[in-house]
Amino acid sequence: MISYLEPHFQNDCNCFVAPKGYAERYQNSFIPRDLSFFPGDWQEQLPDYYGCIARVDENVGRLRQELASLGLGKHTVLAFLSDHGCHFRTRNAEYKRSGRESSVHVPLVLTGPGLDKGRTIKQLVGQIDVAPTLLEAAGIPAPSSIQGKSILRLAAGRDPNWRDEIFIQISEYMTGRALRTPQWTYVVTESDGKSHESASTYVEYQLYDLFADPHQLVNLAGRRETRDISTHLRERLLGRMKEAGEEQAQIVPAPLYP
C-alpha cells in the first residue's frame, strides 16, 4: 500500500503545496461546477491542488513501470482510490467533511488479471467494498466479519441485485449520517452541532435531487413536495445505520417551510 500525503492539506501554511513548478501549469485550469457557484478558496488553491494530483499521477505511472520491469505487471491487481474529495470551504468552514459530491465522490480504478479493462461501472460502490474486492481478486476468502461486498461480479455485469446506495458517516466537523442513492443525497446531523462519534437523535439537514440539481444548489429538506421522499430515505438510512452496528437512533423530520 502506498499512501501519498498530498493533496491532503497536512501542513501549517493553510494551503496546498504542489511540487516546484507544478502549480504554474494549472493557473487557468478547469473549475468544477459545484465549486464555481460559491466563494470558498478554490480560486487560490486549485492550481496547487491540481499540481499535487499531477505528481501523484506521475508516481502511479512510475510504480506501474517498475512492476512491468520486474515482470509483475500482468500478475498484479492495482487499485487506485482516494479517501475523500475536497470542497474548498465552499460548503462549510473546512474542506472535506460533508455529504457533498465534491467531498464523497472519489476515484476508484482497478486493473489487473481478470478485470475487464476499459469498463466503467455506473452503480454506486464504496470504500468499504475495496477490501473484499481485492481479497476475491487474490483468491482469498473474505472473513465473515467484513461488511463490504466484492464488486468483481458487478464489474463483469453479473450482479443484478447490487444495492445501489452508499452509507456515509460524517465526524469531527459535525456528527452526521448520509445516504447517497443514484438520484438523492440525504443528510442528517446531530442537533447540538457538536462533534461526537455518534448520536441518539439526528435532524434532517439536506436533501438534493441529483437528477435535477447535480451541483447541489437547492436544498429540498423541509419542502412539502419532497416529504414522502424524505420519509422513505429516512427509513433506509436508519436501516443502514443499524446494519453498520450503530446504536438505535431517531431522525427528526426537517421543519416544513411555510
C-alpha positions as semicolon CSV with decimal commas, in nm:
position;residue;x (nm);y (nm);z (nm)
1;M;0,000;0,000;0,000
2;I;0,124;0,346;-0,091
3;S;-0,048;0,643;0,072
4;Y;0,057;0,986;-0,056
5;L;0,025;1,272;0,189
6;E;-0,059;1,542;-0,066
7;P;-0,302;1,671;-0,169
8;H;-0,414;1,649;0,192
9;F;-0,351;1,991;0,348
10;Q;-0,131;1,839;0,621
11;N;0,086;2,145;0,689
12;D;0,094;2,470;0,884
13;C;0,068;2,714;0,591
14;N;-0,310;2,683;0,542
15;C;-0,267;2,590;0,176
16;F;-0,199;2,310;-0,069
17;V;0,163;2,296;-0,179
18;A;0,242;2,147;-0,519
19;P;0,595;2,045;-0,621
20;K;0,806;2,329;-0,759
21;G;0,678;2,444;-1,097
22;Y;0,362;2,233;-1,094
23;A;0,108;2,495;-0,980
24;E;0,210;2,717;-1,272
25;R;0,081;2,454;-1,515
26;Y;-0,274;2,488;-1,381
27;Q;-0,324;2,863;-1,336
28;N;-0,621;2,869;-1,579
29;S;-0,749;2,516;-1,541
30;F;-1,094;2,357;-1,528
31;I;-1,321;2,472;-1,242
32;P;-1,573;2,209;-1,122
33;R;-1,924;2,349;-1,143
34;D;-2,012;2,259;-0,786
35;L;-1,731;2,493;-0,677
36;S;-1,776;2,779;-0,923
37;F;-2,110;2,892;-0,775
38;F;-1,954;2,961;-0,434
39;P;-1,670;3,178;-0,299
40;G;-1,463;2,940;-0,079
41;D;-1,090;2,949;-0,151
42;W;-1,069;2,738;-0,467
43;Q;-0,952;3,042;-0,663
44;E;-0,621;3,041;-0,474
45;Q;-0,594;2,670;-0,402
46;L;-0,687;2,487;-0,725
47;P;-0,353;2,532;-0,909
48;D;-0,154;2,376;-0,625
49;Y;-0,422;2,111;-0,570
50;Y;-0,409;2,008;-0,935
51;G;-0,030;2,018;-0,923
52;C;-0,028;1,772;-0,633
53;I;-0,263;1,541;-0,820
54;A;-0,047;1,558;-1,135
55;R;0,255;1,449;-0,933
56;V;0,061;1,159;-0,780
57;D;-0,041;1,051;-1,133
58;E;0,323;1,054;-1,240
59;N;0,424;0,841;-0,945
60;V;0,150;0,589;-1,018
61;G;0,298;0,566;-1,368
62;R;0,644;0,504;-1,220
63;L;0,501;0,231;-1,000
64;R;0,341;0,056;-1,296
65;Q;0,662;0,080;-1,496
66;E;0,856;-0,080;-1,211
67;L;0,604;-0,364;-1,183
68;A;0,639;-0,422;-1,556
69;S;1,019;-0,421;-1,541
70;L;1,006;-0,686;-1,267
71;G;0,769;-0,900;-1,470
72;L;0,488;-0,846;-1,219
73;G;0,259;-0,619;-1,418
74;K;0,040;-0,896;-1,559
75;H;0,015;-1,067;-1,221
76;T;-0,069;-0,768;-1,001
77;V;-0,408;-0,620;-0,919
78;L;-0,369;-0,246;-0,873
79;A;-0,634;-0,032;-0,702
80;F;-0,621;0,348;-0,714
81;L;-0,854;0,543;-0,485
82;S;-0,883;0,839;-0,251
83;D;-1,026;0,862;0,099
84;H;-1,225;1,180;0,025
85;G;-1,252;1,477;-0,207
86;C;-1,237;1,850;-0,138
87;H;-1,500;2,123;-0,142
88;F;-1,256;2,410;-0,073
89;R;-1,462;2,574;0,201
90;T;-1,750;2,631;-0,038
91;R;-1,999;2,432;0,172
92;N;-1,878;2,481;0,528
93;A;-1,575;2,621;0,708
94;E;-1,340;2,337;0,614
95;Y;-1,255;2,106;0,326
96;K;-1,395;1,757;0,332
97;R;-1,648;1,659;0,598
98;S;-1,986;1,681;0,430
99;G;-2,226;1,484;0,214
100;R;-2,142;1,696;-0,090
101;E;-2,041;1,533;-0,416
102;S;-1,709;1,718;-0,415
103;S;-1,634;1,551;-0,083
104;V;-1,774;1,198;-0,118
105;H;-1,732;1,127;-0,491
106;V;-1,379;0,986;-0,523
107;P;-1,192;0,789;-0,790
108;L;-1,172;0,411;-0,785
109;V;-0,972;0,247;-1,065
110;L;-0,893;-0,124;-1,073
111;T;-0,667;-0,304;-1,317
112;G;-0,507;-0,645;-1,327
113;P;-0,570;-1,008;-1,422
114;G;-0,938;-1,096;-1,453
115;L;-1,053;-0,735;-1,464
116;D;-1,228;-0,603;-1,774
117;K;-1,013;-0,309;-1,881
118;G;-1,198;-0,008;-2,010
119;R;-1,526;-0,088;-1,836
120;T;-1,693;0,191;-1,636
121;I;-1,930;0,086;-1,358
122;K;-2,223;0,326;-1,318
123;Q;-2,354;0,172;-0,997
124;L;-2,251;0,317;-0,663
125;V;-1,972;0,141;-0,474
126;G;-1,797;0,245;-0,154
127;Q;-1,454;0,224;0,005
128;I;-1,590;-0,048;0,229
129;D;-1,616;-0,267;-0,083
130;V;-1,247;-0,236;-0,175
131;A;-1,107;-0,490;0,073
132;P;-1,341;-0,779;-0,021
133;T;-1,284;-0,697;-0,389
134;L;-0,906;-0,726;-0,356
135;L;-0,936;-1,043;-0,149
136;E;-1,154;-1,209;-0,412
137;A;-0,920;-1,096;-0,691
138;A;-0,634;-1,263;-0,500
139;G;-0,835;-1,581;-0,444
140;I;-0,856;-1,528;-0,068
141;P;-1,191;-1,579;0,112
142;A;-1,316;-1,266;0,287
143;P;-1,366;-1,307;0,665
144;S;-1,725;-1,324;0,783
145;S;-1,680;-1,002;0,982
146;I;-1,618;-0,790;0,674
147;Q;-1,908;-0,555;0,592
148;G;-1,836;-0,467;0,232
149;K;-1,902;-0,670;-0,081
150;S;-1,674;-0,756;-0,371
151;I;-1,753;-0,568;-0,691
152;L;-1,597;-0,823;-0,928
153;R;-1,933;-0,973;-1,027
154;L;-2,070;-0,621;-1,072
155;A;-1,770;-0,529;-1,290
156;A;-1,839;-0,834;-1,504
157;G;-2,207;-0,741;-1,539
158;R;-2,319;-1,041;-1,334
159;D;-2,463;-0,886;-1,017
160;P;-2,819;-0,768;-1,093
161;N;-2,903;-0,744;-0,720
162;W;-2,633;-0,491;-0,631
163;R;-2,761;-0,245;-0,368
164;D;-2,715;0,086;-0,545
165;E;-2,667;0,319;-0,249
166;I;-2,388;0,436;-0,019
167;F;-2,398;0,488;0,359
168;I;-2,179;0,778;0,479
169;Q;-2,066;0,862;0,832
170;I;-1,952;1,222;0,894
171;S;-1,749;1,318;1,201
172;E;-1,517;1,583;1,351
173;Y;-1,666;1,890;1,181
174;M;-2,013;1,767;1,269
175;T;-2,184;1,445;1,369
176;G;-2,379;1,339;1,062
177;R;-2,502;1,048;0,859
178;A;-2,594;1,041;0,492
179;L;-2,739;0,819;0,225
180;R;-2,636;0,862;-0,139
181;T;-2,856;0,693;-0,399
182;P;-2,841;0,738;-0,778
183;Q;-3,090;1,027;-0,753
184;W;-3,076;1,157;-0,396
185;T;-2,831;1,280;-0,134
186;Y;-2,997;1,272;0,208
187;V;-2,802;1,412;0,507
188;V;-2,891;1,428;0,877
189;T;-2,694;1,590;1,158
190;E;-2,693;1,598;1,535
191;S;-2,899;1,891;1,657
192;D;-2,643;2,035;1,903
193;G;-2,389;2,096;1,624
194;K;-2,105;1,933;1,817
195;S;-1,879;1,650;1,708
196;H;-1,930;1,305;1,858
197;E;-1,876;0,953;1,738
198;S;-2,249;0,905;1,702
199;A;-2,576;1,047;1,831
200;S;-2,909;0,921;1,958
201;T;-3,104;1,192;1,773
202;Y;-3,043;1,346;1,432
203;V;-3,230;1,615;1,239
204;E;-3,283;1,618;0,864
205;Y;-3,031;1,864;0,724
206;Q;-3,000;1,836;0,347
207;L;-3,182;1,674;0,057
208;Y;-3,062;1,712;-0,301
209;D;-3,215;1,579;-0,622
210;L;-2,906;1,493;-0,823
211;F;-3,104;1,432;-1,142
212;A;-3,242;1,787;-1,146
213;D;-2,966;1,954;-0,942
214;P;-2,632;1,774;-0,994
215;H;-2,433;2,059;-0,839
216;Q;-2,641;2,052;-0,519
217;L;-2,752;2,413;-0,522
218;V;-3,109;2,376;-0,389
219;N;-3,166;2,210;-0,052
220;L;-3,506;2,035;-0,060
221;A;-3,513;1,935;0,309
222;G;-3,833;2,064;0,469
223;R;-4,025;2,102;0,141
224;R;-4,381;1,967;0,131
225;E;-4,333;1,827;-0,217
226;T;-4,042;1,608;-0,103
227;R;-4,189;1,498;0,231
228;D;-4,266;1,144;0,114
229;I;-3,919;1,108;-0,037
230;S;-3,758;1,220;0,290
231;T;-3,967;0,968;0,484
232;H;-3,857;0,687;0,253
233;L;-3,490;0,785;0,267
234;R;-3,507;0,827;0,644
235;E;-3,614;0,466;0,689
236;R;-3,346;0,343;0,451
237;L;-3,078;0,543;0,632
238;L;-3,186;0,414;0,974
239;G;-3,164;0,062;0,834
240;R;-2,809;0,117;0,712
241;M;-2,706;0,266;1,047
242;K;-2,837;-0,039;1,229
243;E;-2,670;-0,270;0,978
244;A;-2,337;-0,094;1,043
245;G;-2,366;-0,176;1,414
246;E;-2,472;0,165;1,542
247;E;-2,697;0,212;1,842
248;Q;-3,066;0,270;1,775
249;A;-3,122;0,635;1,682
250;Q;-3,407;0,856;1,568
251;I;-3,419;1,112;1,288
252;V;-3,641;1,415;1,336
253;P;-3,800;1,544;1,013
254;A;-3,693;1,888;0,898
255;P;-3,945;2,163;0,985
256;L;-4,172;2,235;0,692
257;Y;-4,131;2,564;0,515
258;P;-4,440;2,788;0,542
